[in-house]
Amino acid sequence: MAEGDAGSDQRQNEEIEAMAAIYGEEWCVIDDCAKIFCIRISDDIDDPKWTLCLQVMLPNEYPGTAPPVYQLNAPWLKGQERADLSNSLEEIYIQNIGESILYLWVEKIRDVLIQKSQMTEPGPDVKKKTEEEDVECEDDLILACQPETPAKALDFDVSENRTEIEELPPIDHGIPITDRRSTFQAHLAPVVCPKQDCEDDGETAAGGRLLHLMEILNVRNVMVVVSRWYGGILLGPDRFKHINNCARNILVERNYTNSPEESSKALGKNKKVRKDKKRSEH
């Protein structure tokens, strides 16, 4: 029981860090201990016509056996429109039981707001805020690789005496982020041959978090490495925020991220395929 709780807690923390990196100021921590968050969602970030705040509380059983407890806050959201949107969110949960679904929920709401803005006159607007938290250990280099086929990530036979010569891919370097004398920099290379899943290289649990971010963004055929130059001051959970932010920035700059609609559809589809595959294996 305790092990399950610890696993749930880790998956929740990874999702929280990824959401904070993806949504920046749209993501707001209401109560970190109680796992209550608010996401400000609008049809257009630069020129919002319709805005809604999704407040979520993550119970201990999420994502394993229970959905987030949620509330939809918008003065214009009433009656059938509210019921339809709630039904859509619950349908996404049912199709993805056991999976992290906050990203799918946010992008579904954004889709609804975009459709609404295309059909009607401008609407009201809401507020902003940001923060995020977690704990672990400190060190140096984090790597995550997201292959096209989400197969069994470490089940690859890499023979030692390969005869073909592999051409080294081009490597791009992101803009460094510096905080309290520690500097983080992301490096990116296109890959088509998956040979590893992810690794921490001394920064405990960072590789899994970075891979979780890439899964949520649904990026494919790319490897991201984040380097850290430690400046002598412990950053605590802030280091994970910097790792995710510089990784996300380089993926956006190099056009590896799909539009939100494509990402959410593909991610939902991939999760459904994986779930069906698991069922057929038992």
Secondary structure, DSSP 8 states (H G I E B T S, - for coil): -HHHHHHHHHHHHHHHHHHHHHHGGGEEEEETTTTEEEEEEES-SSS-SSEEEEEEE--TTTTTT---EEEEE-TT--HHHHHHHHHHHHHHHHHTTTS--HHHHHHHHHHHHHHHHHHS-------------------SEEEEEE-SS-S-TT-----TT--S-------EE---EEETTEEEEEEEEE-SS----EE-TTSTTHHHHHHHHHHHHT--SEEEEEEEE--SS--TTHHHHHHHHHHHHHHHHTT-S--HHHHHHHHHHHHHHHHHHHHHH-
